[in-house]
Amino acid sequence: MRPRGPVFLARRSYRLRRMRDAARLLPVAGAFLFLLPILWAPAETEARDTAVDGAYLFVVWFGLIVVAALMARGLGAQEEEPGTEGGEGRG
């Protein structure tokens, strides 16, 4: 019987992959958050309360910018592993 390798990935590469997955999912989450005011229940009046919706959109926009900046910093600080998504073997 041959010995098996470790079941779990190295912590650094696992976190880097999850960070990349989160970065790929961020535009989808942003689109959902931008479209969320459409699903809100209308106010008691016929007119839509655009002030609250506008403030919400700017807060979400700012939040997405902050999250993207933090993710970019985390992804940029990680050293790229040799043999993965580098220049070799792709093209």
PDB file of N, CA, C and O in Angstrom:
ATOM      1  N   MET A   1       0.845  -1.172   0.000  1.00  0.00           N
ATOM      2  CA  MET A   1       0.000   0.000   0.000  1.00  0.00           C
ATOM      3  C   MET A   1       0.900   1.249   0.000  1.00  0.00           C
ATOM      4  O   MET A   1       1.783   1.382   0.848  1.00  0.00           O
ATOM      5  N   ARG A   2       0.671   2.152  -0.948  1.00  0.00           N
ATOM      6  CA  ARG A   2       1.534   3.336  -1.014  1.00  0.00           C
ATOM      7  C   ARG A   2       0.986   4.441  -0.092  1.00  0.00           C
ATOM      8  O   ARG A   2      -0.223   4.548   0.114  1.00  0.00           O
ATOM      9  N   PRO A   3       1.877   5.239   0.443  1.00  0.00           N
ATOM     10  CA  PRO A   3       1.430   6.297   1.366  1.00  0.00           C
ATOM     11  C   PRO A   3       0.670   7.402   0.616  1.00  0.00           C
ATOM     12  O   PRO A   3       1.023   7.775  -0.503  1.00  0.00           O
ATOM     13  N   ARG A   4      -0.339   7.889   1.241  1.00  0.00           N
ATOM     14  CA  ARG A   4      -1.143   8.963   0.655  1.00  0.00           C
ATOM     15  C   ARG A   4      -0.575  10.328   1.034  1.00  0.00           C
ATOM     16  O   ARG A   4       0.044  10.497   2.084  1.00  0.00           O
ATOM     17  N   GLY A   5      -0.803  11.288   0.151  1.00  0.00           N
ATOM     18  CA  GLY A   5      -0.390  12.655   0.438  1.00  0.00           C
ATOM     19  C   GLY A   5      -1.366  13.300   1.417  1.00  0.00           C
ATOM     20  O   GLY A   5      -2.374  12.694   1.779  1.00  0.00           O
ATOM     21  N   PRO A   6      -1.081  14.489   1.832  1.00  0.00           N
ATOM     22  CA  PRO A   6      -1.977  15.167   2.766  1.00  0.00           C
ATOM     23  C   PRO A   6      -3.342  15.429   2.124  1.00  0.00           C
ATOM     24  O   PRO A   6      -3.440  15.712   0.930  1.00  0.00           O
ATOM     25  N   VAL A   7      -4.374  15.330   2.931  1.00  0.00           N
ATOM     26  CA  VAL A   7      -5.735  15.532   2.451  1.00  0.00           C
ATOM     27  C   VAL A   7      -6.004  17.015   2.223  1.00  0.00           C
ATOM     28  O   VAL A   7      -6.720  17.383   1.291  1.00  0.00           O
ATOM     29  N   PHE A   8      -5.444  17.848   3.056  1.00  0.00           N
ATOM     30  CA  PHE A   8      -5.709  19.278   2.994  1.00  0.00           C
ATOM     31  C   PHE A   8      -4.614  20.006   2.221  1.00  0.00           C
ATOM     32  O   PHE A   8      -3.465  19.566   2.175  1.00  0.00           O
ATOM     33  N   LEU A   9      -4.994  21.127   1.616  1.00  0.00           N
ATOM     34  CA  LEU A   9      -4.033  21.967   0.913  1.00  0.00           C
ATOM     35  C   LEU A   9      -3.254  22.802   1.921  1.00  0.00           C
ATOM     36  O   LEU A   9      -3.658  22.943   3.076  1.00  0.00           O
ATOM     37  N   ALA A  10      -2.159  23.341   1.478  1.00  0.00           N
ATOM     38  CA  ALA A  10      -1.412  24.264   2.328  1.00  0.00           C
ATOM     39  C   ALA A  10      -2.286  25.484   2.617  1.00  0.00           C
ATOM     40  O   ALA A  10      -3.057  25.922   1.764  1.00  0.00           O
ATOM     41  N   ARG A  11      -2.161  26.011   3.795  1.00  0.00           N
ATOM     42  CA  ARG A  11      -3.028  27.103   4.237  1.00  0.00           C
ATOM     43  C   ARG A  11      -2.931  28.326   3.331  1.00  0.00           C
ATOM     44  O   ARG A  11      -3.949  28.935   3.005  1.00  0.00           O
ATOM     45  N   ARG A  12      -1.725  28.687   2.925  1.00  0.00           N
ATOM     46  CA  ARG A  12      -1.545  29.878   2.099  1.00  0.00           C
ATOM     47  C   ARG A  12      -2.205  29.718   0.729  1.00  0.00           C
ATOM     48  O   ARG A  12      -2.900  30.619   0.261  1.00  0.00           O
ATOM     49  N   SER A  13      -1.985  28.569   0.089  1.00  0.00           N
ATOM     50  CA  SER A  13      -2.572  28.379  -1.239  1.00  0.00           C
ATOM     51  C   SER A  13      -4.091  28.255  -1.151  1.00  0.00           C
ATOM     52  O   SER A  13      -4.803  28.702  -2.051  1.00  0.00           O
ATOM     53  N   TYR A  14      -4.590  27.650  -0.075  1.00  0.00           N
ATOM     54  CA  TYR A  14      -6.042  27.542   0.104  1.00  0.00           C
ATOM     55  C   TYR A  14      -6.668  28.928   0.239  1.00  0.00           C
ATOM     56  O   TYR A  14      -7.672  29.229  -0.407  1.00  0.00           O
ATOM     57  N   ARG A  15      -6.076  29.763   1.077  1.00  0.00           N
ATOM     58  CA  ARG A  15      -6.615  31.113   1.271  1.00  0.00           C
ATOM     59  C   ARG A  15      -6.514  31.939   0.000  1.00  0.00           C
ATOM     60  O   ARG A  15      -7.419  32.718  -0.302  1.00  0.00           O
ATOM     61  N   LEU A  16      -5.442  31.785  -0.740  1.00  0.00           N
ATOM     62  CA  LEU A  16      -5.277  32.516  -1.989  1.00  0.00           C
ATOM     63  C   LEU A  16      -6.346  32.097  -2.997  1.00  0.00           C
ATOM     64  O   LEU A  16      -6.914  32.943  -3.688  1.00  0.00           O
ATOM     65  N   ARG A  17      -6.617  30.816  -3.080  1.00  0.00           N
ATOM     66  CA  ARG A  17      -7.671  30.352  -3.990  1.00  0.00           C
ATOM     67  C   ARG A  17      -9.037  30.848  -3.574  1.00  0.00           C
ATOM     68  O   ARG A  17      -9.832  31.239  -4.428  1.00  0.00           O
ATOM     69  N   ARG A  18      -9.331  30.843  -2.281  1.00  0.00           N
ATOM     70  CA  ARG A  18     -10.631  31.346  -1.818  1.00  0.00           C
ATOM     71  C   ARG A  18     -10.745  32.853  -2.046  1.00  0.00           C
ATOM     72  O   ARG A  18     -11.831  33.350  -2.343  1.00  0.00           O
ATOM     73  N   MET A  19      -9.637  33.584  -1.911  1.00  0.00           N
ATOM     74  CA  MET A  19      -9.644  35.013  -2.174  1.00  0.00           C
ATOM     75  C   MET A  19      -9.909  35.271  -3.655  1.00  0.00           C
ATOM     76  O   MET A  19     -10.648  36.193  -3.999  1.00  0.00           O
ATOM     77  N   ARG A  20      -9.315  34.472  -4.526  1.00  0.00           N
ATOM     78  CA  ARG A  20      -9.580  34.606  -5.961  1.00  0.00           C
ATOM     79  C   ARG A  20     -11.038  34.293  -6.279  1.00  0.00           C
ATOM     80  O   ARG A  20     -11.662  34.976  -7.091  1.00  0.00           O
ATOM     81  N   ASP A  21     -11.578  33.260  -5.638  1.00  0.00           N
ATOM     82  CA  ASP A  21     -12.989  32.920  -5.843  1.00  0.00           C
ATOM     83  C   ASP A  21     -13.891  34.070  -5.399  1.00  0.00           C
ATOM     84  O   ASP A  21     -14.863  34.399  -6.080  1.00  0.00           O
ATOM     85  N   ALA A  22     -13.572  34.673  -4.269  1.00  0.00           N
ATOM     86  CA  ALA A  22     -14.367  35.799  -3.772  1.00  0.00           C
ATOM     87  C   ALA A  22     -14.256  36.994  -4.716  1.00  0.00           C
ATOM     88  O   ALA A  22     -15.239  37.701  -4.940  1.00  0.00           O
ATOM     89  N   ALA A  23     -13.068  37.221  -5.268  1.00  0.00           N
ATOM     90  CA  ALA A  23     -12.895  38.321  -6.213  1.00  0.00           C
ATOM     91  C   ALA A  23     -13.699  38.089  -7.489  1.00  0.00           C
ATOM     92  O   ALA A  23     -14.217  39.037  -8.079  1.00  0.00           O
ATOM     93  N   ARG A  24     -13.804  36.842  -7.910  1.00  0.00           N
ATOM     94  CA  ARG A  24     -14.610  36.531  -9.096  1.00  0.00           C
ATOM     95  C   ARG A  24     -16.100  36.670  -8.820  1.00  0.00           C
ATOM     96  O   ARG A  24     -16.877  36.970  -9.727  1.00  0.00           O
ATOM     97  N   LEU A  25     -16.501  36.455  -7.574  1.00  0.00           N
ATOM     98  CA  LEU A  25     -17.908  36.522  -7.205  1.00  0.00           C
ATOM     99  C   LEU A  25     -18.358  37.943  -6.857  1.00  0.00           C
ATOM    100  O   LEU A  25     -19.559  38.208  -6.806  1.00  0.00           O
ATOM    101  N   LEU A  26     -17.427  38.850  -6.620  1.00  0.00           N
ATOM    102  CA  LEU A  26     -17.761  40.212  -6.212  1.00  0.00           C
ATOM    103  C   LEU A  26     -18.643  40.949  -7.225  1.00  0.00           C
ATOM    104  O   LEU A  26     -19.583  41.616  -6.794  1.00  0.00           O
ATOM    105  N   PRO A  27     -18.408  40.877  -8.535  1.00  0.00           N
ATOM    106  CA  PRO A  27     -19.319  41.557  -9.471  1.00  0.00           C
ATOM    107  C   PRO A  27     -20.742  41.009  -9.434  1.00  0.00           C
ATOM    108  O   PRO A  27     -21.700  41.762  -9.608  1.00  0.00           O
ATOM    109  N   VAL A  28     -20.885  39.718  -9.210  1.00  0.00           N
ATOM    110  CA  VAL A  28     -22.219  39.125  -9.119  1.00  0.00           C
ATOM    111  C   VAL A  28     -22.934  39.630  -7.868  1.00  0.00           C
ATOM    112  O   VAL A  28     -24.112  39.981  -7.919  1.00  0.00           O
ATOM    113  N   ALA A  29     -22.223  39.664  -6.757  1.00  0.00           N
ATOM    114  CA  ALA A  29     -22.803  40.181  -5.520  1.00  0.00           C
ATOM    115  C   ALA A  29     -23.145  41.664  -5.671  1.00  0.00           C
ATOM    116  O   ALA A  29     -24.181  42.116  -5.183  1.00  0.00           O
ATOM    117  N   GLY A  30     -22.282  42.416  -6.342  1.00  0.00           N
ATOM    118  CA  GLY A  30     -22.555  43.832  -6.568  1.00  0.00           C
ATOM    119  C   GLY A  30     -23.784  44.052  -7.426  1.00  0.00           C
ATOM    120  O   GLY A  30     -24.586  44.943  -7.146  1.00  0.00           O
ATOM    121  N   ALA A  31     -23.942  43.249  -8.471  1.00  0.00           N
ATOM    122  CA  ALA A  31     -25.133  43.368  -9.318  1.00  0.00           C
ATOM    123  C   ALA A  31     -26.390  43.064  -8.521  1.00  0.00           C
ATOM    124  O   ALA A  31     -27.402  43.748  -8.668  1.00  0.00           O
ATOM    125  N   PHE A  32     -26.329  42.031  -7.671  1.00  0.00           N
ATOM    126  CA  PHE A  32     -27.480  41.709  -6.831  1.00  0.00           C
ATOM    127  C   PHE A  32     -27.809  42.862  -5.890  1.00  0.00           C
ATOM    128  O   PHE A  32     -28.973  43.234  -5.741  1.00  0.00           O
ATOM    129  N   LEU A  33     -26.776  43.430  -5.250  1.00  0.00           N
ATOM    130  CA  LEU A  33     -27.013  44.531  -4.320  1.00  0.00           C
ATOM    131  C   LEU A  33     -27.543  45.776  -5.031  1.00  0.00           C
ATOM    132  O   LEU A  33     -28.360  46.504  -4.467  1.00  0.00           O
ATOM    133  N   PHE A  34     -27.086  46.032  -6.269  1.00  0.00           N
ATOM    134  CA  PHE A  34     -27.596  47.172  -7.026  1.00  0.00           C
ATOM    135  C   PHE A  34     -29.051  46.979  -7.433  1.00  0.00           C
ATOM    136  O   PHE A  34     -29.810  47.947  -7.489  1.00  0.00           O
ATOM    137  N   LEU A  35     -29.442  45.760  -7.712  1.00  0.00           N
ATOM    138  CA  LEU A  35     -30.812  45.494  -8.136  1.00  0.00           C
ATOM    139  C   LEU A  35     -31.767  45.257  -6.965  1.00  0.00           C
ATOM    140  O   LEU A  35     -32.978  45.165  -7.170  1.00  0.00           O
ATOM    141  N   LEU A  36     -31.253  45.159  -5.768  1.00  0.00           N
ATOM    142  CA  LEU A  36     -32.073  44.888  -4.600  1.00  0.00           C
ATOM    143  C   LEU A  36     -33.161  45.936  -4.340  1.00  0.00           C
ATOM    144  O   LEU A  36     -34.255  45.552  -3.928  1.00  0.00           O
ATOM    145  N   PRO A  37     -32.926  47.236  -4.557  1.00  0.00           N
ATOM    146  CA  PRO A  37     -34.002  48.207  -4.311  1.00  0.00           C
ATOM    147  C   PRO A  37     -35.249  47.966  -5.159  1.00  0.00           C
ATOM    148  O   PRO A  37     -36.335  48.411  -4.787  1.00  0.00           O
ATOM    149  N   ILE A  38     -35.118  47.280  -6.276  1.00  0.00           N
ATOM    150  CA  ILE A  38     -36.296  46.980  -7.098  1.00  0.00           C
ATOM    151  C   ILE A  38     -37.257  46.068  -6.336  1.00  0.00           C
ATOM    152  O   ILE A  38     -38.472  46.136  -6.526  1.00  0.00           O
ATOM    153  N   LEU A  39     -36.704  45.217  -5.475  1.00  0.00           N
ATOM    154  CA  LEU A  39     -37.522  44.257  -4.745  1.00  0.00           C
ATOM    155  C   LEU A  39     -38.126  44.822  -3.460  1.00  0.00           C
ATOM    156  O   LEU A  39     -38.991  44.188  -2.856  1.00  0.00           O
ATOM    157  N   TRP A  40     -37.681  46.005  -3.037  1.00  0.00           N
ATOM    158  CA  TRP A  40     -38.209  46.580  -1.804  1.00  0.00           C
ATOM    159  C   TRP A  40     -39.682  46.887  -1.958  1.00  0.00           C
ATOM    160  O   TRP A  40     -40.153  47.227  -3.044  1.00  0.00           O
ATOM    161  N   ALA A  41     -40.387  46.765  -0.882  1.00  0.00           N
ATOM    162  CA  ALA A  41     -41.817  47.073  -0.891  1.00  0.00           C
ATOM    163  C   ALA A  41     -42.011  48.567  -1.149  1.00  0.00           C
ATOM    164  O   ALA A  41     -41.271  49.385  -0.603  1.00  0.00           O
ATOM    165  N   PRO A  42     -42.975  48.928  -1.958  1.00  0.00           N
ATOM    166  CA  PRO A  42     -43.204  50.353  -2.226  1.00  0.00           C
ATOM    167  C   PRO A  42     -43.699  51.067  -0.966  1.00  0.00           C
ATOM    168  O   PRO A  42     -44.269  50.454  -0.063  1.00  0.00           O
ATOM    169  N   ALA A  43     -43.467  52.354  -0.935  1.00  0.00           N
ATOM    170  CA  ALA A  43     -43.926  53.166   0.197  1.00  0.00           C
ATOM    171  C   ALA A  43     -45.446  53.252   0.170  1.00  0.00           C
ATOM    172  O   ALA A  43     -46.096  52.764  -0.755  1.00  0.00           O
ATOM    173  N   GLU A  44     -45.989  53.872   1.188  1.00  0.00           N
ATOM    174  CA  GLU A  44     -47.442  53.994   1.267  1.00  0.00           C
ATOM    175  C   GLU A  44     -48.001  54.897   0.175  1.00  0.00           C
ATOM    176  O   GLU A  44     -49.187  54.828  -0.149  1.00  0.00           O
ATOM    177  N   THR A  45     -47.157  55.732  -0.385  1.00  0.00           N
ATOM    178  CA  THR A  45     -47.609  56.615  -1.458  1.00  0.00           C
ATOM    179  C   THR A  45     -47.240  56.007  -2.800  1.00  0.00           C
ATOM    180  O   THR A  45     -46.477  55.044  -2.877  1.00  0.00           O
ATOM    181  N   GLU A  46     -47.791  56.581  -3.844  1.00  0.00           N
ATOM    182  CA  GLU A  46     -47.510  56.095  -5.203  1.00  0.00           C
ATOM    183  C   GLU A  46     -46.096  56.463  -5.655  1.00  0.00           C
ATOM    184  O   GLU A  46     -45.480  55.729  -6.428  1.00  0.00           O
ATOM    185  N   ALA A  47     -45.577  57.607  -5.171  1.00  0.00           N
ATOM    186  CA  ALA A  47     -44.258  58.091  -5.592  1.00  0.00           C
ATOM    187  C   ALA A  47     -43.161  57.268  -4.916  1.00  0.00           C
ATOM    188  O   ALA A  47     -43.263  56.926  -3.738  1.00  0.00           O
ATOM    189  N   ARG A  48     -42.139  56.964  -5.658  1.00  0.00           N
ATOM    190  CA  ARG A  48     -40.998  56.188  -5.143  1.00  0.00           C
ATOM    191  C   ARG A  48     -40.071  57.115  -4.357  1.00  0.00           C
ATOM    192  O   ARG A  48     -39.821  58.245  -4.777  1.00  0.00           O
ATOM    193  N   ASP A  49     -39.568  56.646  -3.234  1.00  0.00           N
ATOM    194  CA  ASP A  49     -38.649  57.436  -2.421  1.00  0.00           C
ATOM    195  C   ASP A  49     -37.234  57.269  -2.972  1.00  0.00           C
ATOM    196  O   ASP A  49     -36.501  56.361  -2.581  1.00  0.00           O
ATOM    197  N   THR A  50     -36.871  58.165  -3.887  1.00  0.00           N
ATOM    198  CA  THR A  50     -35.588  58.035  -4.573  1.00  0.00           C
ATOM    199  C   THR A  50     -34.407  58.456  -3.700  1.00  0.00           C
ATOM    200  O   THR A  50     -33.276  58.052  -3.973  1.00  0.00           O
ATOM    201  N   ALA A  51     -34.637  59.251  -2.665  1.00  0.00           N
ATOM    202  CA  ALA A  51     -33.532  59.687  -1.810  1.00  0.00           C
ATOM    203  C   ALA A  51     -32.926  58.500  -1.071  1.00  0.00           C
ATOM    204  O   ALA A  51     -31.703  58.373  -1.004  1.00  0.00           O
ATOM    205  N   VAL A  52     -33.751  57.646  -0.526  1.00  0.00           N
ATOM    206  CA  VAL A  52     -33.260  56.478   0.199  1.00  0.00           C
ATOM    207  C   VAL A  52     -32.590  55.508  -0.768  1.00  0.00           C
ATOM    208  O   VAL A  52     -31.534  54.952  -0.466  1.00  0.00           O
ATOM    209  N   ASP A  53     -33.205  55.308  -1.927  1.00  0.00           N
ATOM    210  CA  ASP A  53     -32.622  54.409  -2.921  1.00  0.00           C
ATOM    211  C   ASP A  53     -31.276  54.934  -3.420  1.00  0.00           C
ATOM    212  O   ASP A  53     -30.327  54.164  -3.573  1.00  0.00           O
ATOM    213  N   GLY A  54     -31.190  56.227  -3.671  1.00  0.00           N
ATOM    214  CA  GLY A  54     -29.929  56.823  -4.128  1.00  0.00           C
ATOM    215  C   GLY A  54     -28.839  56.713  -3.082  1.00  0.00           C
ATOM    216  O   GLY A  54     -27.696  56.384  -3.402  1.00  0.00           O
ATOM    217  N   ALA A  55     -29.189  56.988  -1.821  1.00  0.00           N
ATOM    218  CA  ALA A  55     -28.206  56.864  -0.744  1.00  0.00           C
ATOM    219  C   ALA A  55     -27.749  55.414  -0.608  1.00  0.00           C
ATOM    220  O   ALA A  55     -26.564  55.154  -0.400  1.00  0.00           O
ATOM    221  N   TYR A  56     -28.674  54.478  -0.722  1.00  0.00           N
ATOM    222  CA  TYR A  56     -28.333  53.056  -0.657  1.00  0.00           C
ATOM    223  C   TYR A  56     -27.355  52.683  -1.774  1.00  0.00           C
ATOM    224  O   TYR A  56     -26.367  51.991  -1.531  1.00  0.00           O
ATOM    225  N   LEU A  57     -27.627  53.138  -2.984  1.00  0.00           N
ATOM    226  CA  LEU A  57     -26.752  52.797  -4.105  1.00  0.00           C
ATOM    227  C   LEU A  57     -25.340  53.337  -3.917  1.00  0.00           C
ATOM    228  O   LEU A  57     -24.369  52.651  -4.235  1.00  0.00           O
ATOM    229  N   PHE A  58     -25.216  54.556  -3.404  1.00  0.00           N
ATOM    230  CA  PHE A  58     -23.890  55.110  -3.174  1.00  0.00           C
ATOM    231  C   PHE A  58     -23.158  54.393  -2.045  1.00  0.00           C
ATOM    232  O   PHE A  58     -21.940  54.224  -2.107  1.00  0.00           O
ATOM    233  N   VAL A  59     -23.890  53.968  -1.013  1.00  0.00           N
ATOM    234  CA  VAL A  59     -23.262  53.219   0.076  1.00  0.00           C
ATOM    235  C   VAL A  59     -22.777  51.861  -0.438  1.00  0.00           C
ATOM    236  O   VAL A  59     -21.671  51.432  -0.109  1.00  0.00           O
ATOM    237  N   VAL A  60     -23.601  51.187  -1.243  1.00  0.00           N
ATOM    238  CA  VAL A  60     -23.197  49.895  -1.810  1.00  0.00           C
ATOM    239  C   VAL A  60     -22.006  50.081  -2.743  1.00  0.00           C
ATOM    240  O   VAL A  60     -21.065  49.288  -2.719  1.00  0.00           O
ATOM    241  N   TRP A  61     -22.044  51.115  -3.555  1.00  0.00           N
ATOM    242  CA  TRP A  61     -20.948  51.395  -4.474  1.00  0.00           C
ATOM    243  C   TRP A  61     -19.640  51.611  -3.710  1.00  0.00           C
ATOM    244  O   TRP A  61     -18.609  51.035  -4.058  1.00  0.00           O
ATOM    245  N   PHE A  62     -19.690  52.434  -2.677  1.00  0.00           N
ATOM    246  CA  PHE A  62     -18.510  52.689  -1.857  1.00  0.00           C
ATOM    247  C   PHE A  62     -18.043  51.400  -1.175  1.00  0.00           C
ATOM    248  O   PHE A  62     -16.843  51.133  -1.108  1.00  0.00           O
ATOM    249  N   GLY A  63     -18.978  50.611  -0.675  1.00  0.00           N
ATOM    250  CA  GLY A  63     -18.620  49.345  -0.025  1.00  0.00           C
ATOM    251  C   GLY A  63     -17.940  48.383  -0.984  1.00  0.00           C
ATOM    252  O   GLY A  63     -16.979  47.709  -0.614  1.00  0.00           O
ATOM    253  N   LEU A  64     -18.432  48.316  -2.213  1.00  0.00           N
ATOM    254  CA  LEU A  64     -17.808  47.449  -3.208  1.00  0.00           C
ATOM    255  C   LEU A  64     -16.392  47.916  -3.536  1.00  0.00           C
ATOM    256  O   LEU A  64     -15.497  47.095  -3.733  1.00  0.00           O
ATOM    257  N   ILE A  65     -16.190  49.222  -3.594  1.00  0.00           N
ATOM    258  CA  ILE A  65     -14.851  49.757  -3.854  1.00  0.00           C
ATOM    259  C   ILE A  65     -13.900  49.375  -2.725  1.00  0.00           C
ATOM    260  O   ILE A  65     -12.765  48.970  -2.979  1.00  0.00           O
ATOM    261  N   VAL A  66     -14.355  49.501  -1.482  1.00  0.00           N
ATOM    262  CA  VAL A  66     -13.514  49.167  -0.331  1.00  0.00           C
ATOM    263  C   VAL A  66     -13.189  47.671  -0.313  1.00  0.00           C
ATOM    264  O   VAL A  66     -12.039  47.286  -0.104  1.00  0.00           O
ATOM    265  N   VAL A  67     -14.199  46.833  -0.530  1.00  0.00           N
ATOM    266  CA  VAL A  67     -13.975  45.387  -0.536  1.00  0.00           C
ATOM    267  C   VAL A  67     -13.025  44.992  -1.667  1.00  0.00           C
ATOM    268  O   VAL A  67     -12.138  44.161  -1.470  1.00  0.00           O
ATOM    269  N   ALA A  68     -13.206  45.579  -2.844  1.00  0.00           N
ATOM    270  CA  ALA A  68     -12.321  45.267  -3.972  1.00  0.00           C
ATOM    271  C   ALA A  68     -10.890  45.712  -3.684  1.00  0.00           C
ATOM    272  O   ALA A  68      -9.943  45.014  -4.046  1.00  0.00           O
ATOM    273  N   ALA A  69     -10.722  46.859  -3.040  1.00  0.00           N
ATOM    274  CA  ALA A  69      -9.377  47.335  -2.701  1.00  0.00           C
ATOM    275  C   ALA A  69      -8.710  46.412  -1.687  1.00  0.00           C
ATOM    276  O   ALA A  69      -7.520  46.119  -1.797  1.00  0.00           O
ATOM    277  N   LEU A  70      -9.476  45.956  -0.704  1.00  0.00           N
ATOM    278  CA  LEU A  70      -8.910  45.031   0.281  1.00  0.00           C
ATOM    279  C   LEU A  70      -8.545  43.691  -0.358  1.00  0.00           C
ATOM    280  O   LEU A  70      -7.512  43.102  -0.040  1.00  0.00           O
ATOM    281  N   MET A  71      -9.396  43.226  -1.252  1.00  0.00           N
ATOM    282  CA  MET A  71      -9.082  41.974  -1.939  1.00  0.00           C
ATOM    283  C   MET A  71      -7.861  42.129  -2.832  1.00  0.00           C
ATOM    284  O   MET A  71      -7.021  41.230  -2.888  1.00  0.00           O
ATOM    285  N   ALA A  72      -7.749  43.242  -3.525  1.00  0.00           N
ATOM    286  CA  ALA A  72      -6.594  43.476  -4.391  1.00  0.00           C
ATOM    287  C   ALA A  72      -5.314  43.538  -3.573  1.00  0.00           C
ATOM    288  O   ALA A  72      -4.275  43.029  -3.991  1.00  0.00           O
ATOM    289  N   ARG A  73      -5.395  44.155  -2.420  1.00  0.00           N
ATOM    290  CA  ARG A  73      -4.224  44.223  -1.550  1.00  0.00           C
ATOM    291  C   ARG A  73      -3.838  42.824  -1.065  1.00  0.00           C
ATOM    292  O   ARG A  73      -2.657  42.478  -1.028  1.00  0.00           O
ATOM    293  N   GLY A  74      -4.840  42.026  -0.695  1.00  0.00           N
ATOM    294  CA  GLY A  74      -4.565  40.665  -0.238  1.00  0.00           C
ATOM    295  C   GLY A  74      -4.034  39.774  -1.341  1.00  0.00           C
ATOM    296  O   GLY A  74      -3.157  38.944  -1.103  1.00  0.00           O
ATOM    297  N   LEU A  75      -4.558  39.938  -2.545  1.00  0.00           N
ATOM    298  CA  LEU A  75      -4.086  39.131  -3.664  1.00  0.00           C
ATOM    299  C   LEU A  75      -2.714  39.586  -4.144  1.00  0.00           C
ATOM    300  O   LEU A  75      -1.904  38.765  -4.575  1.00  0.00           O
ATOM    301  N   GLY A  76      -2.450  40.876  -4.074  1.00  0.00           N
ATOM    302  CA  GLY A  76      -1.157  41.395  -4.514  1.00  0.00           C
ATOM    303  C   GLY A  76      -0.043  41.058  -3.550  1.00  0.00           C
ATOM    304  O   GLY A  76       1.109  40.913  -3.959  1.00  0.00           O
ATOM    305  N   ALA A  77      -0.374  40.929  -2.254  1.00  0.00           N
ATOM    306  CA  ALA A  77       0.646  40.644  -1.251  1.00  0.00           C
ATOM    307  C   ALA A  77       1.083  39.187  -1.281  1.00  0.00           C
ATOM    308  O   ALA A  77       2.190  38.858  -0.855  1.00  0.00           O
ATOM    309  N   GLN A  78       0.222  38.321  -1.781  1.00  0.00           N
ATOM    310  CA  GLN A  78       0.552  36.896  -1.841  1.00  0.00           C
ATOM    311  C   GLN A  78       1.560  36.643  -2.955  1.00  0.00           C
ATOM    312  O   GLN A  78       1.431  37.176  -4.058  1.00  0.00           O
ATOM    313  N   GLU A  79       2.539  35.846  -2.664  1.00  0.00           N
ATOM    314  CA  GLU A  79       3.496  35.471  -3.698  1.00  0.00           C
ATOM    315  C   GLU A  79       2.868  34.402  -4.569  1.00  0.00           C
ATOM    316  O   GLU A  79       2.221  33.478  -4.077  1.00  0.00           O
ATOM    317  N   GLU A  80       3.067  34.543  -5.854  1.00  0.00           N
ATOM    318  CA  GLU A  80       2.511  33.560  -6.776  1.00  0.00           C
ATOM    319  C   GLU A  80       3.334  32.281  -6.695  1.00  0.00           C
ATOM    320  O   GLU A  80       4.565  32.309  -6.720  1.00  0.00           O
ATOM    321  N   GLU A  81       2.635  31.175  -6.597  1.00  0.00           N
ATOM    322  CA  GLU A  81       3.311  29.896  -6.474  1.00  0.00           C
ATOM    323  C   GLU A  81       3.923  29.505  -7.822  1.00  0.00           C
ATOM    324  O   GLU A  81       3.314  29.756  -8.862  1.00  0.00           O
ATOM    325  N   PRO A  82       5.084  28.910  -7.827  1.00  0.00           N
ATOM    326  CA  PRO A  82       5.689  28.487  -9.087  1.00  0.00           C
ATOM    327  C   PRO A  82       4.865  27.378  -9.742  1.00  0.00           C
ATOM    328  O   PRO A  82       4.403  26.451  -9.076  1.00  0.00           O
ATOM    329  N   GLY A  83       4.695  27.491 -11.041  1.00  0.00           N
ATOM    330  CA  GLY A  83       3.992  26.462 -11.773  1.00  0.00           C
ATOM    331  C   GLY A  83       2.480  26.660 -11.841  1.00  0.00           C
ATOM    332  O   GLY A  83       1.807  25.944 -12.582  1.00  0.00           O
ATOM    333  N   THR A  84       1.932  27.607 -11.093  1.00  0.00           N
ATOM    334  CA  THR A  84       0.504  27.878 -11.161  1.00  0.00           C
ATOM    335  C   THR A  84       0.281  29.110 -11.990  1.00  0.00           C
ATOM    336  O   THR A  84       1.242  29.868 -12.120  1.00  0.00           O
ATOM    337  N   GLU A  85      -0.755  29.384 -12.517  1.00  0.00           N
ATOM    338  CA  GLU A  85      -1.207  30.535 -13.275  1.00  0.00           C
ATOM    339  C   GLU A  85      -0.155  31.563 -13.643  1.00  0.00           C
ATOM    340  O   GLU A  85      -0.497  32.730 -13.833  1.00  0.00           O
ATOM    341  N   GLY A  86       1.077  31.192 -13.748  1.00  0.00           N
ATOM    342  CA  GLY A  86       2.123  32.107 -14.170  1.00  0.00           C
ATOM    343  C   GLY A  86       2.228  32.147 -15.679  1.00  0.00           C
ATOM    344  O   GLY A  86       1.236  31.932 -16.375  1.00  0.00           O
ATOM    345  N   GLY A  87       3.401  32.415 -16.190  1.00  0.00           N
ATOM    346  CA  GLY A  87       3.567  32.506 -17.616  1.00  0.00           C
ATOM    347  C   GLY A  87       3.778  31.159 -18.284  1.00  0.00           C
ATOM    348  O   GLY A  87       3.543  31.026 -19.485  1.00  0.00           O
ATOM    349  N   GLU A  88       4.218  30.150 -17.525  1.00  0.00           N
ATOM    350  CA  GLU A  88       4.514  28.856 -18.141  1.00  0.00           C
ATOM    351  C   GLU A  88       3.256  28.059 -18.387  1.00  0.00           C
ATOM    352  O   GLU A  88       2.354  28.038 -17.550  1.00  0.00           O
ATOM    353  N   GLY A  89       3.190  27.414 -19.511  1.00  0.00           N
ATOM    354  CA  GLY A  89       2.114  26.502 -19.794  1.00  0.00           C
ATOM    355  C   GLY A  89       0.809  27.144 -20.213  1.00  0.00           C
ATOM    356  O   GLY A  89      -0.140  26.435 -20.548  1.00  0.00           O
ATOM    357  N   ARG A  90       0.732  28.453 -20.206  1.00  0.00           N
ATOM    358  CA  ARG A  90      -0.498  29.128 -20.609  1.00  0.00           C
ATOM    359  C   ARG A  90      -0.266  29.775 -21.951  1.00  0.00           C
ATOM    360  O   ARG A  90       0.849  30.175 -22.288  1.00  0.00           O
ATOM    361  N   GLY A  91      -1.319  29.870 -22.698  1.00  0.00           N
ATOM    362  CA  GLY A  91      -1.145  30.612 -23.937  1.00  0.00           C
ATOM    363  C   GLY A  91      -1.831  29.999 -25.011  1.00  0.00           C
ATOM    364  O   GLY A  91      -1.790  30.497 -26.136  1.00  0.00           O
TER     365      GLY A  91
END
